[in-house]
Amino acid sequence: MRIAIHANGFDMTAALRQYTEQRVSTALGWARLHMRKLAVSLSDINGPRGGVDKRCKIQVQLDNGREVIIDECEADLYAAIDRAAERADRAVVRSVERTRKFTHDRIAAPEQDLDETDSAGTPFADEQGEHR
């Protein structure tokens, strides 16, 4: 699965890129057959001032034309990646389940010869009292 990762407001380290790829692949790897595009955008909103400003935005474009966008902000970028990956997984599951096609035909029960036995499986007696 190919993941496009972009960083805005800071330098992307190899460790952060690897963690992001591994975490998103783990969360959304099952859906690779349903996806057209997967993009992750990491940013530091406030810059060096700090605070709850590390943002992870995950965009998943599905085959059915739907798009799932998850935006998560945390004080720690790794925590933002974790929460966004979990939320993206749940959202993609819901979206894929909505588009599944189910048949609504009932399966016919096998016909049994109910005239010959009762519910316990014992044979009925005929009109003269003899068992068949």
Secondary structure, 3 states (H helix, E strand, C coil): CCCEEEEECCCCCHHHHHHHHHHHHHHHHHHCCCEEEEEEEEEECCHHHCCCCEEEEEEEEECCCCEEEEEEEECCHHHHHHHHHHHHHHHHHHHHHHHCCCCCCCCCCCCCCCCCECCCCCECECCCCCEC
